[in-house]
Amino acid sequence: MEQTVLTFEKLPEAVAYLVTEVNDIRRLLEQQRQPLPSKRLPIGIEDACRVVMKARSTIYTLVRKGLIPCCKNGNRLYFYEDELLAWIANGKKKSIAETKAEIEAQMQQSVRHKPAMRNL
């Protein structure tokens, strides 16, 4: 729409133009917002040490015991950062309150009630 004097009679036309422009801008933003598929690139032992914050020998011990997710190709070990972060998150220790609630729930499930007395 060109720069013209906006009058009351042209107001509906101006609003319709603005609505179409806003929709076009919204469409462009949504196209930019769509994330590109990221490639999962493997990382080496040094990067895995930095992610896990453990020594190289500790990583090798965890791999040997099968406790840490890894891939082996020939003599080289490869790791995926997202798998290492998930492995760290799975090792989270429960708080005292969480442990207490879990024990109480188990105790409630295992409570046996005394059988009713029957007249013999």
All heavy atoms as an XYZ file, in Angstrom:
968
protein
N       0.855     -1.167      0.000
C       0.000      0.000      0.000
C       0.901      1.230      0.000
O       1.831      1.317      0.769
C      -0.899     -0.050      1.244
C      -1.965      0.970      1.259
S      -3.128      0.567      2.571
C      -4.355      1.738      2.184
N       0.597      2.151     -0.853
C       1.416      3.348     -0.960
C       1.122      4.298      0.181
O       0.140      4.160      0.896
C       1.123      4.085     -2.288
C       1.244      3.242     -3.537
C      -0.085      2.609     -3.917
O      -1.140      3.241     -3.732
O      -0.061      1.465     -4.375
N       2.010      5.277      0.322
C       1.822      6.319      1.330
C       0.704      7.243      0.845
O       0.892      8.048     -0.050
C       3.106      7.120      1.529
C       4.161      6.376      2.267
C       3.880      6.388      3.765
O       2.745      6.307      4.205
N       4.937      6.491      4.532
N      -0.451      7.096      1.401
C      -1.571      7.974      1.069
C      -2.187      8.466      2.362
O      -1.936      7.918      3.431
C      -2.656      7.236      0.243
O      -3.116      6.122      1.000
C      -2.110      6.765     -1.094
N      -2.995      9.458      2.216
C      -3.689      9.990      3.377
C      -4.780      8.997      3.740
O      -5.578      8.585      2.906
C      -4.290     11.382      3.057
C      -5.088     11.905      4.227
C      -3.204     12.343      2.645
N      -4.783      8.604      4.986
C      -5.742      7.608      5.456
C      -6.998      8.312      5.926
O      -6.964      9.136      6.837
C      -5.119      6.796      6.598
C      -5.890      5.583      7.068
C      -6.101      4.598      5.909
C      -5.141      4.891      8.171
N      -8.081      7.969      5.292
C      -9.363      8.566      5.682
C     -10.238      7.471      6.263
O      -9.933      6.280      6.170
C     -10.066      9.203      4.466
O     -10.341      8.174      3.503
C      -9.205     10.298      3.849
N     -11.346      7.881      6.833
C     -12.268      6.941      7.462
C     -12.834      5.964      6.435
O     -13.057      4.803      6.735
C     -13.393      7.709      8.162
C     -14.290      6.820      8.978
C     -13.852      6.279     10.168
C     -15.572      6.495      8.536
C     -14.666      5.454     10.924
C     -16.384      5.669      9.283
C     -15.930      5.152     10.481
N     -13.021      6.425      5.220
C     -13.572      5.556      4.172
C     -12.570      4.484      3.755
O     -12.942      3.396      3.341
C     -13.978      6.380      2.935
C     -15.192      7.274      3.143
C     -14.812      8.587      3.841
O     -13.678      9.065      3.670
O     -15.672      9.102      4.571
N     -11.260      4.782      3.854
C     -10.229      3.825      3.444
C      -9.768      2.937      4.597
O      -8.897      2.093      4.414
C      -9.028      4.589      2.879
C      -9.318      5.315      1.591
C      -8.066      5.962      1.070
C      -8.358      6.723     -0.225
N      -7.141      7.365     -0.731
N     -10.345      3.118      5.766
C      -9.914      2.366      6.940
C     -10.079      0.852      6.784
O      -9.151      0.102      7.079
C     -10.639      2.872      8.185
C     -10.149      2.333      9.516
C      -8.690      2.700      9.731
C     -10.993      2.869     10.646
N     -11.222      0.331      6.307
C     -11.346     -1.132      6.147
C     -10.298     -1.708      5.188
O      -9.745     -2.775      5.422
C     -12.755     -1.328      5.596
C     -13.503     -0.110      6.000
C     -12.504      0.997      6.031
N     -10.020     -0.972      4.126
C      -9.016     -1.434      3.175
C      -7.623     -1.466      3.822
O      -6.856     -2.413      3.628
C      -8.996     -0.491      1.967
C      -8.013     -0.872      0.893
C      -8.009      0.153     -0.235
O      -9.049      0.750     -0.521
O      -6.905      0.332     -0.800
N      -7.310     -0.466      4.636
C      -6.016     -0.406      5.314
C      -5.886     -1.534      6.329
O      -4.826     -2.164      6.452
C      -5.841      0.958      5.981
N      -6.932     -1.821      7.058
C      -6.903     -2.903      8.050
C      -6.718     -4.251      7.352
O      -5.932     -5.096      7.800
C      -8.184     -2.883      8.914
C      -8.276     -4.140      9.760
C      -8.222     -1.639      9.782
N      -7.409     -4.467      6.248
C      -7.271     -5.719      5.501
C      -5.833     -5.877      5.002
O      -5.251     -6.970      5.058
C      -8.249     -5.754      4.339
N      -5.245     -4.786      4.523
C      -3.859     -4.822      4.057
C      -2.921     -5.175      5.209
O      -2.021     -6.013      5.059
C      -3.492     -3.467      3.447
C      -2.041     -3.375      3.061
C      -1.579     -4.002      1.911
C      -1.142     -2.674      3.842
C      -0.247     -3.918      1.555
C       0.189     -2.593      3.501
C       0.638     -3.216      2.354
O       1.964     -3.138      2.007
N      -3.123     -4.563      6.364
C      -2.272     -4.849      7.519
C      -2.404     -6.300      7.964
O      -1.414     -6.931      8.349
C      -2.603     -3.906      8.669
C      -2.160     -2.453      8.476
C      -2.679     -1.595      9.619
C      -0.662     -2.363      8.375
N      -3.608     -6.838      7.914
C      -3.826     -8.229      8.314
C      -3.060     -9.168      7.383
O      -2.404    -10.105      7.839
C      -5.335     -8.562      8.332
C      -5.576    -10.059      8.428
C      -6.019     -7.845      9.480
N      -3.109     -8.912      6.078
C      -2.372     -9.780      5.150
C      -0.865     -9.649      5.361
O      -0.143    -10.642      5.296
C      -2.724     -9.462      3.683
O      -2.433     -8.088      3.422
C      -4.179     -9.768      3.392
N      -0.393     -8.448      5.644
C       1.038     -8.253      5.895
C       1.472     -8.989      7.166
O       2.532     -9.631      7.188
C       1.366     -6.758      6.013
C       1.278     -6.003      4.704
C       2.319     -6.473      3.697
O       3.504     -6.569      4.079
O       1.943     -6.747      2.552
N       0.690     -8.913      8.221
C       1.016     -9.602      9.472
C       1.035    -11.113      9.248
O       1.917    -11.813      9.744
C       0.024     -9.215     10.592
C       0.146    -10.137     11.779
C       0.229     -7.766     11.002
N       0.094    -11.631      8.468
C       0.076    -13.072      8.174
C       1.305    -13.483      7.383
O       1.884    -14.549      7.629
C      -1.198    -13.451      7.416
C      -2.413    -13.472      8.321
O      -2.298    -13.637      9.529
N      -3.579    -13.281      7.737
N       1.726    -12.645      6.429
C       2.936    -12.942      5.662
C       4.160    -12.963      6.574
O       5.016    -13.849      6.471
C       3.136    -11.914      4.545
C       2.095    -12.060      3.442
O       1.441    -13.123      3.373
O       1.936    -11.099      2.655
N       4.265    -12.002      7.466
C       5.389    -11.942      8.404
C       5.377    -13.155      9.323
O       6.414    -13.758      9.597
C       5.352    -10.624      9.208
C       5.642     -9.444      8.273
C       6.354    -10.653     10.352
C       5.407     -8.088      8.900
N       4.200    -13.540      9.790
C       4.078    -14.704     10.666
C       4.542    -15.973      9.950
O       5.251    -16.794     10.511
C       2.630    -14.853     11.138
C       2.441    -15.995     12.122
C       1.035    -16.092     12.660
N       0.797    -14.940     13.520
C      -0.346    -14.254     13.575
N      -1.365    -14.620     12.828
N      -0.494    -13.237     14.381
N       4.149    -16.128      8.674
C       4.569    -17.286      7.903
C       6.090    -17.332      7.748
O       6.714    -18.382      7.881
C       3.904    -17.273      6.522
C       2.890    -18.392      6.379
C       2.276    -18.450      4.989
N       0.997    -17.742      5.018
C       0.709    -16.620      4.372
N       1.592    -16.060      3.586
N      -0.453    -16.048      4.478
N       6.685    -16.181      7.471
C       8.146    -16.125      7.339
C       8.847    -16.493      8.643
O       9.846    -17.219      8.652
C       8.577    -14.732      6.888
C       8.277    -14.377      5.427
C       8.581    -12.903      5.175
C       9.065    -15.254      4.489
N       8.322    -16.008      9.757
C       8.919    -16.332     11.055
C       8.797    -17.815     11.380
O       9.714    -18.419     11.924
C       8.274    -15.499     12.159
C       8.666    -14.022     12.192
C       7.840    -13.279     13.231
C      10.136    -13.873     12.485
N       7.663    -18.407     11.046
C       7.483    -19.835     11.310
C       8.420    -20.678     10.462
O       8.924    -21.708     10.914
C       6.029    -20.239     11.062
C       5.085    -19.754     12.141
C       3.631    -20.042     11.827
O       3.335    -20.576     10.728
O       2.787    -19.711     12.675
N       8.692    -20.243      9.236
C       9.630    -20.973      8.389
C      11.036    -20.902      8.958
O      11.781    -21.874      8.918
C       9.622    -20.404      6.968
C       8.378    -20.738      6.188
C       8.348    -20.033      4.839
O       9.206    -19.223      4.539
N       7.330    -20.334      4.047
N      11.407    -19.756      9.513
C      12.726    -19.615     10.099
C      12.836    -20.355     11.419
O      13.902    -20.792     11.806
C      13.064    -18.139     10.327
C      13.342    -17.400      9.054
C      13.682    -15.950      9.304
O      13.545    -15.461     10.419
N      14.112    -15.264      8.265
N      11.733    -20.489     12.130
C      11.730    -21.120     13.443
C      11.882    -22.628     13.354
O      12.306    -23.276     14.300
C      10.426    -20.784     14.168
C      10.484    -21.041     15.646
C       9.214    -20.682     16.355
N       8.905    -19.280     16.174
C       7.734    -18.747     16.391
N       6.741    -19.496     16.796
N       7.507    -17.471     16.217
N      11.528    -23.230     12.227
C      11.613    -24.680     12.099
C      13.074    -25.094     12.173
O      13.888    -24.658     11.369
C      10.995    -25.146     10.783
C       9.505    -24.926     10.720
C       8.932    -25.284      9.355
O       9.674    -25.562      8.426
N       7.619    -25.267      9.241
N      13.409    -25.930     13.164
C      14.810    -26.315     13.317
C      15.249    -27.249     12.192
O      14.489    -28.099     11.742
C      14.843    -27.038     14.665
C      13.456    -27.550     14.835
C      12.553    -26.548     14.145
N      16.440    -27.064     11.778
C      17.015    -27.964     10.791
C      17.394    -29.264     11.491
O      17.802    -29.256     12.643
C      18.256    -27.327     10.160
C      18.013    -26.037      9.382
C      19.342    -25.433      8.961
C      17.137    -26.294      8.177
N      17.220    -30.376     10.816
C      17.595    -31.635     11.467
C      19.089    -31.637     11.748
O      19.903    -31.444     10.846
C      17.210    -32.706     10.447
C      17.050    -31.990      9.152
C      16.735    -30.564      9.469
N      19.416    -31.825     12.997
C      20.822    -31.813     13.368
C      21.399    -33.220     13.235
O      20.744    -34.212     13.538
C      20.999    -31.311     14.798
O      20.322    -32.174     15.683
N      22.622    -33.264     12.803
C      23.300    -34.549     12.659
C      23.926    -34.910     14.001
O      24.480    -34.063     14.676
C      24.390    -34.460     11.604
C      23.857    -34.220     10.221
C      24.989    -34.162      9.228
C      24.457    -33.906      7.846
N      25.538    -33.787      6.860
N      23.793    -36.145     14.373
C      24.443    -36.638     15.592
C      25.853    -37.029     15.220
O      26.076    -38.031     14.553
C      23.692    -37.845     16.133
C      22.577    -37.510     17.048
C      21.922    -38.743     17.598
N      22.866    -39.526     18.401
C      22.611    -40.712     18.887
N      21.472    -41.279     18.657
N      23.497    -41.356     19.612
N      26.776    -36.231     15.643
C      28.171    -36.519     15.345
C      28.825    -37.190     16.542
O      28.661    -36.742     17.677
C      28.912    -35.230     15.002
C      28.409    -34.499     13.755
C      29.138    -33.184     13.599
C      28.602    -35.367     12.526
N      29.557    -38.254     16.295
C      30.248    -38.913     17.404
C      31.416    -38.059     17.886
O      31.997    -37.288     17.124
C      30.731    -40.229     16.797
C      30.785    -39.983     15.336
C      29.756    -38.944     15.024
N      31.720    -38.201     19.164
C      32.861    -37.494     19.744
C      33.868    -38.524     20.222
O      33.530    -39.687     20.449
C      32.425    -36.565     20.902
C      31.736    -37.348     22.015
C      31.545    -35.443     20.394
C      31.381    -36.518     23.232
N      35.095    -38.097     20.365
C      36.173    -38.996     20.786
C      36.283    -39.071     22.300
O      35.494    -38.489     23.054
N      37.283    -39.782     22.737
C      37.484    -40.030     24.163
C      37.791    -38.736     24.918
O      37.319    -38.542     26.043
C      38.582    -41.103     24.387
C      38.687    -41.487     25.864
C      39.921    -40.640     23.882
C      37.665    -42.443     26.319
N      38.557    -37.834     24.311
C      38.912    -36.580     24.996
C      37.665    -35.733     25.257
O      37.484    -35.190     26.348
C      39.940    -35.790     24.176
C      41.278    -36.474     24.045
C      41.936    -36.732     25.397
O      41.819    -35.878     26.299
O      42.569    -37.788     25.543
N      36.804    -35.623     24.241
C      35.568    -34.856     24.418
C      34.639    -35.538     25.417
O      33.952    -34.883     26.198
C      34.856    -34.668     23.079
C      35.643    -33.769     22.138
O      36.313    -32.841     22.636
O      35.601    -34.012     20.917
N      34.610    -36.866     25.399
C      33.793    -37.605     26.360
C      34.286    -37.348     27.785
O      33.482    -37.201     28.706
C      33.817    -39.098     26.043
N      35.601    -37.256     27.948
C      36.158    -36.951     29.268
C      35.688    -35.575     29.742
O      35.370    -35.397     30.918
C      37.684    -36.988     29.229
S      38.373    -38.630     28.985
N      35.645    -34.618     28.817
C      35.184    -33.276     29.187
C      33.693    -33.269     29.537
O      33.282    -32.602     30.472
C      35.449    -32.297     28.036
C      36.852    -31.783     28.059
C      37.051    -30.656     27.051
N      38.286    -30.944     26.348
C      38.390    -31.378     25.098
N      37.313    -31.497     24.362
N      39.547    -31.644     24.568
N      32.877    -34.008     28.777
C      31.433    -34.038     29.025
C      31.137    -34.697     30.365
O      30.361    -34.186     31.176
C      30.696    -34.777     27.880
C      29.241    -35.027     28.235
C      30.785    -33.980     26.588
N      31.751    -35.827     30.614
C      31.481    -36.609     31.829
C      32.279    -36.085     33.021
O      31.944    -36.365     34.163
C      31.778    -38.109     31.555
C      31.532    -38.962     32.771
C      30.933    -38.607     30.413
N      33.327    -35.327     32.731
C      34.216    -34.779     33.766
C      34.890    -35.897     34.565
O      34.902    -35.904     35.785
C      33.469    -33.811     34.683
C      33.063    -32.535     33.991
S      32.375    -31.330     35.093
C      30.656    -31.743     35.001
N      35.403    -36.859     33.823
C      36.144    -37.975     34.419
C      37.465    -38.129     33.677
O      37.626    -37.676     32.548
C      35.354    -39.288     34.283
C      33.989    -39.277     34.933
C      34.059    -39.910     36.261
C      32.661    -39.994     36.865
N      32.666    -39.766     38.266
N      38.402    -38.796     34.317
C      39.698    -39.051     33.709
C      39.567    -40.085     32.599
O      38.620    -40.883     32.566
C      40.686    -39.539     34.765
N      40.528    -40.065     31.715
C      40.530    -40.991     30.586
C      40.516    -42.446     31.063
O      39.781    -43.283     30.529
C      41.763    -40.706     29.740
C      41.798    -41.415     28.448
C      43.044    -41.033     27.677
N      42.859    -41.445     26.315
C      43.326    -40.813     25.275
N      44.027    -39.721     25.448
N      43.116    -41.253     24.068
N      41.299    -42.761     32.078
C      41.346    -44.135     32.586
C      40.002    -44.555     33.177
O      39.585    -45.711     33.052
C      42.449    -44.277     33.632
O      42.226    -43.388     34.707
N      39.303    -43.603     33.796
C      37.982    -43.905     34.358
C      36.989    -44.214     33.246
O      36.176    -45.142     33.359
C      37.474    -42.723     35.203
O      38.446    -42.402     36.184
C      36.150    -43.040     35.865
N      37.062    -43.467     32.157
C      36.175    -43.716     31.013
C      36.442    -45.109     30.448
O      35.508    -45.868     30.173
C      36.373    -42.641     29.919
C      36.024    -41.248     30.438
C      35.562    -42.971     28.676
C      34.565    -41.021     30.706
N      37.724    -45.467     30.284
C      38.055    -46.797     29.773
C      37.531    -47.893     30.705
O      37.024    -48.919     30.255
C      39.566    -46.955     29.592
C      40.096    -46.283     28.349
C      41.111    -45.338     28.431
C      39.591    -46.606     27.097
C      41.607    -44.729     27.286
C      40.081    -45.997     25.954
C      41.080    -45.058     26.051
O      41.564    -44.460     24.927
N      37.609    -47.669     32.011
C      37.104    -48.655     32.977
C      35.587    -48.784     32.850
O      35.049    -49.899     32.855
C      37.479    -48.243     34.416
O      38.907    -48.132     34.499
C      36.985    -49.255     35.420
N      34.889    -47.660     32.724
C      33.434    -47.698     32.576
C      33.029    -48.398     31.286
O      32.040    -49.133     31.254
C      32.866    -46.273     32.615
C      32.959    -45.556     33.963
C      32.592    -44.086     33.815
C      32.063    -46.226     34.992
N      33.794    -48.189     30.219
C      33.515    -48.866     28.948
C      33.731    -50.368     29.094
O      32.903    -51.174     28.657
C      34.408    -48.289     27.817
C      34.365    -49.170     26.578
C      33.985    -46.868     27.480
N      34.832    -50.752     29.711
C      35.139    -52.177     29.889
C      34.041    -52.877     30.685
O      33.671    -54.010     30.385
C      36.488    -52.332     30.596
C      36.974    -53.758     30.667
C      38.408    -53.881     31.165
N      38.912    -52.764     31.949
C      38.885    -52.686     33.286
N      38.372    -53.672     33.982
N      39.366    -51.643     33.921
N      33.508    -52.192     31.705
C      32.448    -52.777     32.535
C      31.075    -52.662     31.881
O      30.096    -53.206     32.395
C      32.424    -52.094     33.899
C      33.630    -52.406     34.744
C      33.543    -51.726     36.088
C      34.748    -52.062     36.969
N      34.660    -51.392     38.270
N      30.984    -51.945     30.766
C      29.711    -51.796     30.067
C      28.751    -50.844     30.763
O      27.539    -50.969     30.621
N      29.273    -49.906     31.515
C      28.422    -48.997     32.284
C      28.139    -47.675     31.575
O      27.249    -46.943     31.978
C      29.081    -48.711     33.646
C      29.291    -49.915     34.542
C      30.043    -49.523     35.804
C      27.952    -50.551     34.896
N      28.896    -47.368     30.541
C      28.738    -46.091     29.846
C      28.438    -46.381     28.373
O      28.997    -47.308     27.797
C      30.010    -45.232     30.020
C      29.770    -43.805     29.570
C      31.195    -45.816     29.298
C      30.883    -42.848     29.976
N      27.503    -45.628     27.765
C      27.163    -45.889     26.362
C      28.286    -45.454     25.425
O      28.790    -44.339     25.527
C      25.896    -45.050     26.142
C      25.953    -43.975     27.163
C      26.691    -44.551     28.341
N      28.688    -46.349     24.539
C      29.751    -46.026     23.582
C      29.630    -46.924     22.362
O      28.870    -47.884     22.347
C      31.120    -46.183     24.228
S      31.580    -47.887     24.510
N      30.390    -46.566     21.336
C      30.503    -47.375     20.128
C      31.983    -47.640     19.903
O      32.817    -46.777     20.180
C      29.939    -46.626     18.922
S      28.224    -46.152     19.089
N      32.295    -48.803     19.406
C      33.700    -49.133     19.163
C      33.841    -49.539     17.710
O      33.096    -50.366     17.200
C      34.149    -50.263     20.088
C      35.621    -50.531     20.001
C      36.065    -51.487     21.082
C      37.582    -51.659     20.961
N      38.090    -52.589     21.925
N      34.812    -48.917     17.056
C      35.124    -49.256     15.678
C      36.621    -49.480     15.607
O      37.394    -48.538     15.704
C      34.684    -48.128     14.741
C      34.789    -48.527     13.286
O      35.159    -49.650     12.977
N      34.450    -47.608     12.403
N      37.014    -50.731     15.501
C      38.431    -51.058     15.541
C      38.963    -50.814     16.941
O      38.426    -51.323     17.916
N      40.017    -50.016     17.041
C      40.596    -49.703     18.344
C      40.101    -48.374     18.894
O      40.590    -47.925     19.920
C      42.128    -49.663     18.240
C      42.696    -51.052     18.013
O      42.086    -52.039     18.394
N      43.853    -51.122     17.382
N      39.163    -47.735     18.223
C      38.714    -46.402     18.634
C      37.346    -46.460     19.286
O      36.473    -47.210     18.863
C      38.657    -45.476     17.431
C      40.005    -45.407     16.762
C      40.402    -44.121     16.261
N      39.965    -43.002     17.055
C      40.348    -41.777     16.839
N      41.184    -41.527     15.881
N      39.909    -40.780     17.568
N      37.183    -45.655     20.308
C      35.895    -45.517     20.984
C      35.234    -44.230     20.540
O      35.888    -43.195     20.403
C      36.097    -45.482     22.503
C      36.503    -46.782     23.160
C      36.825    -46.534     24.632
C      35.407    -47.814     23.034
N      33.944    -44.296     20.330
C      33.162    -43.125     19.956
C      31.987    -43.005     20.908
O      31.432    -44.009     21.367
C      32.658    -43.239     18.514
C      33.773    -43.320     17.504
C      34.178    -44.546     16.989
C      34.420    -42.173     17.084
C      35.200    -44.624     16.067
C      35.448    -42.234     16.161
C      35.833    -43.460     15.657
O      36.847    -43.528     14.753
N      31.617    -41.782     21.181
C      30.509    -41.502     22.094
C      29.597    -40.481     21.442
O      30.012    -39.729     20.554
C      31.044    -40.920     23.409
C      32.037    -41.801     24.105
C      33.391    -41.718     23.811
C      31.630    -42.711     25.056
C      34.320    -42.519     24.446
C      32.547    -43.518     25.696
C      33.888    -43.428     25.391
N      28.358    -40.447     21.888
C      27.425    -39.404     21.480
C      27.131    -38.554     22.714
O      26.818    -39.079     23.781
C      26.129    -39.992     20.920
C      26.335    -40.650     19.572
C      26.406    -42.023     19.444
C      26.469    -39.874     18.425
C      26.604    -42.616     18.216
C      26.665    -40.456     17.187
C      26.724    -41.831     17.086
O      26.923    -42.410     15.871
N      27.236    -37.250     22.537
C      27.103    -36.341     23.681
C      25.735    -36.469     24.347
O      25.639    -36.496     25.574
C      27.339    -34.901     23.235
C      27.400    -33.934     24.385
C      27.815    -32.542     23.956
O      28.205    -32.349     22.803
O      27.739    -31.642     24.806
N      24.657    -36.579     23.541
C      23.327    -36.690     24.135
C      23.182    -37.966     24.959
O      22.541    -37.967     26.006
C      22.238    -36.596     23.063
C      22.369    -37.652     21.978
O      23.489    -38.166     21.766
O      21.339    -37.967     21.333
N      23.812    -39.066     24.515
C      23.762    -40.313     25.286
C      24.531    -40.188     26.596
O      24.100    -40.711     27.631
C      24.324    -41.475     24.472
C      23.439    -41.895     23.317
C      24.025    -43.030     22.507
O      25.178    -43.450     22.789
O      23.341    -43.507     21.591
N      25.651    -39.484     26.553
C      26.433    -39.286     27.779
C      25.667    -38.430     28.783
O      25.660    -38.721     29.983
C      27.783    -38.642     27.455
C      28.761    -39.506     26.672
C      30.011    -38.708     26.326
C      29.113    -40.766     27.425
N      25.010    -37.386     28.294
C      24.224    -36.530     29.191
C      23.041    -37.297     29.786
O      22.713    -37.130     30.966
C      23.758    -35.278     28.453
C      24.873    -34.323     28.013
C      24.317    -33.198     27.164
C      25.623    -33.776     29.213
N      22.412    -38.151     28.982
C      21.321    -38.984     29.505
C      21.851    -39.972     30.536
O      21.192    -40.234     31.554
C      20.630    -39.721     28.357
N      23.026    -40.522     30.299
C      23.651    -41.451     31.243
C      23.920    -40.756     32.573
O      23.685    -41.317     33.640
C      24.937    -41.988     30.631
C      25.728    -42.880     31.526
C      25.457    -44.183     31.839
C      26.923    -42.542     32.234
N      26.421    -44.673     32.688
C      27.338    -43.677     32.945
C      27.687    -41.388     32.330
C      28.470    -43.698     33.742
C      28.816    -41.405     33.116
C      29.197    -42.550     33.815
N      24.392    -39.520     32.516
C      24.632    -38.749     33.744
C      23.317    -38.495     34.466
O      23.217    -38.647     35.683
C      25.343    -37.424     33.414
C      26.764    -37.706     32.931
C      25.361    -36.500     34.623
C      27.459    -36.485     32.346
N      22.277    -38.125     33.724
C      20.976    -37.821     34.337
C      20.377    -39.069     34.986
O      19.721    -38.969     36.029
C      20.024    -37.259     33.287
N      20.585    -40.246     34.395
C      20.046    -41.481     34.974
C      20.732    -41.867     36.271
O      20.182    -42.604     37.071
C      20.163    -42.637     33.977
C      19.172    -42.517     32.860
O      18.162    -41.844     32.977
N      19.457    -43.152     31.742
N      21.915    -41.347     36.498
C      22.647    -41.671     37.714
C      22.328    -40.742     38.871
O      22.975    -40.801     39.911
N      21.312    -39.917     38.716
C      20.944    -38.954     39.756
C      20.521    -39.686     41.019
O      19.715    -40.605     40.986
C      19.798    -38.079     39.262
C      19.295    -37.111     40.288
C      18.087    -36.344     39.747
C      17.538    -35.444     40.803
N      16.405    -35.983     41.501
N      21.082    -39.271     42.138
C      20.704    -39.869     43.420
C      19.413    -39.233     43.900
O      19.184    -38.042     43.719
C      21.800    -39.647     44.460
C      23.048    -40.437     44.196
C      24.011    -40.306     45.334
C      25.232    -41.173     45.091
N      26.176    -41.112     46.199
N      18.600    -40.046     44.532
C      17.333    -39.547     45.052
C      17.568    -38.781     46.347
O      18.457    -39.128     47.129
C      16.378    -40.707     45.303
C      15.995    -41.436     44.040
C      15.105    -42.598     44.354
C      14.828    -43.386     43.090
N      14.101    -44.593     43.357
N      16.734    -37.777     46.555
C      16.832    -37.028     47.803
C      16.245    -37.870     48.932
O      15.581    -38.888     48.708
C      16.077    -35.705     47.686
O      14.686    -35.952     47.592
N      16.460    -37.456     50.148
C      15.948    -38.184     51.315
C      14.429    -38.234     51.271
O      13.825    -39.272     51.560
C      16.451    -37.529     52.618
C      17.974    -37.691     52.703
C      15.772    -38.132     53.833
C      18.614    -36.932     53.842
N      13.806    -37.131     50.885
C      12.341    -37.089     50.816
C      11.819    -38.064     49.758
O      10.817    -38.758     49.985
C      11.864    -35.673     50.507
N      12.491    -38.132     48.593
C      12.066    -39.060     47.546
C      12.231    -40.505     48.001
O      11.350    -41.345     47.784
C      12.885    -38.833     46.271
C      12.589    -37.525     45.569
C      13.543    -37.254     44.422
O      14.721    -37.684     44.493
O      13.116    -36.597     43.460
N      13.337    -40.802     48.657
C      13.587    -42.150     49.152
C      12.554    -42.537     50.201
O      12.018    -43.651     50.194
C      15.006    -42.254     49.737
O      15.943    -41.828     48.750
C      15.328    -43.672     50.162
N      12.249    -41.609     51.105
C      11.266    -41.871     52.162
C       9.896    -42.135     51.553
O       9.206    -43.078     51.948
C      11.204    -40.680     53.113
C      10.257    -40.869     54.260
C      10.249    -39.666     55.183
C       9.220    -39.849     56.280
N       9.101    -38.661     57.112
N       9.490    -41.337     50.576
C       8.188    -41.523     49.932
C       8.126    -42.868     49.214
O       7.102    -43.560     49.258
C       7.926    -40.382     48.959
N       9.216    -43.268     48.568
C       9.263    -44.542     47.870
C       9.147    -45.710     48.846
O       8.415    -46.676     48.607
C      10.568    -44.631     47.079
C      10.665    -45.827     46.179
C      11.942    -45.800     45.378
O      12.144    -44.850     44.603
O      12.744    -46.747     45.538
N       9.841    -45.631     49.979
C       9.783    -46.699     50.990
C       8.388    -46.796     51.585
O       7.853    -47.896     51.769
C      10.846    -46.449     52.077
C      12.242    -46.664     51.498
C      10.615    -47.357     53.282
C      13.361    -46.228     52.418
N       7.775    -45.650     51.872
C       6.418    -45.656     52.431
C       5.422    -46.260     51.451
O       4.531    -47.014     51.849
C       6.006    -44.238     52.810
C       6.712    -43.716     54.047
C       6.390    -42.261     54.343
O       5.741    -41.597     53.506
O       6.804    -41.785     55.414
N       5.592    -45.960     50.148
C       4.695    -46.531     49.144
C       4.864    -48.046     49.071
O       3.878    -48.787     48.980
C       4.962    -45.903     47.779
N       6.095    -48.536     49.158
C       6.340    -49.978     49.140
C       5.766    -50.645     50.381
O       5.217    -51.747     50.309
C       7.840    -50.262     49.035
C       8.427    -49.953     47.684
C       9.934    -50.136     47.660
O      10.566    -50.405     48.675
N      10.516    -49.979     46.469
N       5.876    -49.967     51.517
C       5.343    -50.528     52.753
C       3.819    -50.610     52.692
O       3.229    -51.592     53.157
C       5.776    -49.687     53.961
C       7.256    -49.848     54.285
S       7.841    -48.731     55.565
C       6.817    -49.154     56.943
N       3.181    -49.612     52.114
C       1.729    -49.630     51.998
C       1.264    -50.764     51.085
O       0.230    -51.379     51.325
C       1.217    -48.290     51.452
C       1.318    -47.144     52.423
C       0.417    -47.330     53.627
O      -0.660    -47.920     53.526
N       0.864    -46.857     54.770
N       2.023    -51.058     50.052
C       1.647    -52.124     49.129
C       1.828    -53.499     49.758
O       1.099    -54.429     49.447
C       2.487    -52.049     47.854
C       2.144    -50.871     46.984
C       3.054    -50.775     45.772
O       4.022    -51.517     45.659
N       2.754    -49.845     44.887
N       2.786    -53.631     50.642
C       3.078    -54.948     51.201
C       2.383    -55.205     52.533
O       2.597    -56.245     53.135
C       4.590    -55.115     51.369
O       5.072    -54.179     52.311
N       1.547    -54.289     52.989
C       0.849    -54.489     54.259
C      -0.202    -55.569     54.067
O      -1.010    -55.521     53.151
C       0.188    -53.173     54.737
C      -0.738    -53.417     55.908
C       1.249    -52.162     55.093
N      -0.150    -56.554     54.954
C      -1.150    -57.614     54.920
C      -2.095    -57.426     56.096
O      -1.662    -57.177     57.213
C      -0.487    -58.988     55.021
C       0.352    -59.313     53.828
C       0.845    -60.710     53.937
N       1.779    -60.999     52.858
C       2.400    -62.134     52.704
N       2.220    -63.091     53.586
N       3.215    -62.310     51.711
N      -3.337    -57.553     55.788
C      -4.327    -57.409     56.841
C      -4.651    -58.783     57.418
O      -4.602    -59.795     56.746
C      -5.596    -56.746     56.304
C      -5.326    -55.337     55.827
N      -5.161    -54.305     56.664
C      -5.212    -54.851     54.572
C      -4.945    -53.195     55.977
N      -4.956    -53.499     54.688
N      -4.985    -58.757     58.691
C      -5.312    -59.988     59.382
C      -6.626    -60.537     58.798
O      -7.570    -59.791     58.604
C      -5.503    -59.654     60.863
C      -5.504    -60.833     61.761
C      -5.643    -60.329     63.184
C      -4.885    -61.196     64.130
N      -5.057    -60.753     65.505
N      -6.680    -61.835     58.510
C      -7.912    -62.391     57.960
C      -9.029    -62.347     59.016
O      -8.785    -62.422     60.223
C      -7.540    -63.843     57.604
C      -6.298    -64.136     58.357
C      -5.629    -62.840     58.651
N     -10.229    -62.206     58.524
C     -11.380    -62.151     59.417
C     -11.589    -63.511     60.071
O     -11.383    -64.564     59.463
C     -12.628    -61.731     58.647
N     -12.016    -63.493     61.326
C     -12.280    -64.731     62.056
C     -13.587    -65.324     61.565
O     -14.580    -64.637     61.445
C     -12.380    -64.442     63.564
C     -11.102    -63.944     64.180
S      -9.936    -65.229     64.505
C     -10.772    -66.209     65.703
N     -13.562    -66.597     61.311
C     -14.775    -67.298     60.861
C     -15.282    -68.178     61.988
O     -14.511    -68.757     62.739
C     -14.480    -68.158     59.633
C     -14.094    -67.359     58.439
C     -13.960    -68.291     57.257
N     -13.475    -67.547     56.106
C     -12.892    -68.084     55.083
N     -12.704    -69.391     55.050
N     -12.494    -67.378     54.079
N     -16.526    -68.253     62.063
C     -17.118    -69.165     63.042
C     -16.977    -70.590     62.525
O     -17.427    -70.926     61.467
C     -18.586    -68.846     63.270
C     -18.755    -67.537     64.014
O     -17.841    -67.118     64.709
N     -19.885    -66.929     63.866
N     -16.331    -71.390     63.293
C     -16.140    -72.779     62.874
C     -17.136    -73.683     63.491
O     -17.652    -73.773     64.446
C     -14.731    -73.235     63.212
C     -13.644    -72.476     62.453
C     -12.287    -72.916     62.978
C     -13.730    -72.740     60.982
